[in-house]
Each structure stands twice: as structure tokens, then as C-alpha cells.
Amino acid sequence: MSVNVGCMGMDSDELDSKMVFEAAKILHLGERASMDEIKARYRDLMKRWHPDNCRHDPDLCKEKAEAIVHAYEVIVAYCSSYVFSFKDSDIINSLPHGIRLREKWEKQYRDDPIWR
């Protein structure tokens, strides 16, 4: 029994917010995830549920694996069609928490003589 994991044919025009939200739930993604985290979660779930490796009912394994593959396709289509902002404030808000705090602090207090 095999699962087709190489189809990645989802078109971003087919997406809606509910599909993306459900796909994120299937892949157990939090509110934010990097592509590396998304790929790692996909791989971990496929190791568990791929019918060739799964210790549960073969039909259940196939169903879960197909859902995981579809969810990954949805997330990849969503991420690849995402429009990135290069506006200063958006860049700062997208940085990791520690860097974001430092950037905001420097922007707010950079010219204050007390911090020189």
C-alpha cells in the first residue's frame, strides 16, 4: 500500500481560510511556524501514519496519511502565495521576539541622550 506524497499540485487559487486553518490543525501547527518547522512536523506525522510503517488499522493509516499529505499541500500553497511586506514596522514585527524587542527599543530611545 502506498501513499502519493509527490503530487504537490495544489493551486493557491483553490485556497480559502478554512482550508488553511484545518490544514494547520491536522499538522498540529501553532499560530506561527517556520517552513522548517512545518516540514519537520509533516515528516514526523508521516513517519507515524505512513501505511508502510503504521501499526494501526491499515485503512486508518492510509486515511490519516492522505489527510496529512493534503494538509501539507494546502500549507505549502498558502505559504508560497503569501505576499511579504517589506515595510519597516512589518519587518520588525516578523522578527524573533528578542530581536523585535531590541529593534523597537532602539527605535524608540535611539536619540534619547540618557541612553548614549
Contacts in CASP RR format, 6 or more apart in sequence:
PFRMAT RR
TARGET T0000
AUTHOR 0000-0000-0000
METHOD contacts of the structure
MODEL  1
MSVNVGCMGMDSDELDSKMVFEAAKILHLGERASMDEIKARYRDLMKRWH
PDNCRHDPDLCKEKAEAIVHAYEVIVAYCSSYVFSFKDSDIINSLPHGIR
LREKWEKQYRDDPIWR
1 51 0 8 1.000
1 52 0 8 1.000
1 58 0 8 1.000
1 62 0 8 1.000
2 51 0 8 1.000
2 52 0 8 1.000
3 50 0 8 1.000
3 51 0 8 1.000
3 62 0 8 1.000
3 65 0 8 1.000
3 66 0 8 1.000
3 69 0 8 1.000
4 69 0 8 1.000
5 46 0 8 1.000
5 69 0 8 1.000
7 69 0 8 1.000
7 73 0 8 1.000
8 73 0 8 1.000
8 76 0 8 1.000
9 73 0 8 1.000
9 77 0 8 1.000
10 73 0 8 1.000
10 74 0 8 1.000
10 76 0 8 1.000
10 77 0 8 1.000
11 77 0 8 1.000
12 77 0 8 1.000
12 78 0 8 1.000
12 80 0 8 1.000
12 81 0 8 1.000
14 77 0 8 1.000
15 74 0 8 1.000
15 77 0 8 1.000
15 78 0 8 1.000
15 81 0 8 1.000
19 74 0 8 1.000
20 74 0 8 1.000
20 75 0 8 1.000
20 78 0 8 1.000
22 71 0 8 1.000
22 74 0 8 1.000
23 70 0 8 1.000
23 71 0 8 1.000
23 72 0 8 1.000
23 74 0 8 1.000
23 75 0 8 1.000
23 78 0 8 1.000
24 30 0 8 1.000
24 33 0 8 1.000
24 71 0 8 1.000
24 75 0 8 1.000
26 67 0 8 1.000
26 68 0 8 1.000
26 71 0 8 1.000
27 38 0 8 1.000
27 41 0 8 1.000
27 42 0 8 1.000
27 45 0 8 1.000
27 68 0 8 1.000
27 71 0 8 1.000
27 72 0 8 1.000
27 75 0 8 1.000
28 41 0 8 1.000
28 45 0 8 1.000
29 37 0 8 1.000
29 38 0 8 1.000
29 41 0 8 1.000
29 75 0 8 1.000
33 41 0 8 1.000
35 79 0 8 1.000
38 72 0 8 1.000
38 75 0 8 1.000
38 76 0 8 1.000
38 79 0 8 1.000
42 68 0 8 1.000
42 72 0 8 1.000
45 68 0 8 1.000
46 65 0 8 1.000
46 68 0 8 1.000
46 69 0 8 1.000
47 53 0 8 1.000
48 54 0 8 1.000
49 61 0 8 1.000
49 64 0 8 1.000
49 65 0 8 1.000
49 68 0 8 1.000
50 61 0 8 1.000
50 65 0 8 1.000
51 58 0 8 1.000
51 61 0 8 1.000
51 62 0 8 1.000
51 65 0 8 1.000
54 60 0 8 1.000
54 61 0 8 1.000
54 64 0 8 1.000
54 65 0 8 1.000
85 91 0 8 1.000
85 94 0 8 1.000
92 100 0 8 1.000
92 103 0 8 1.000
92 104 0 8 1.000
92 107 0 8 1.000
93 100 0 8 1.000
95 103 0 8 1.000
109 115 0 8 1.000
END
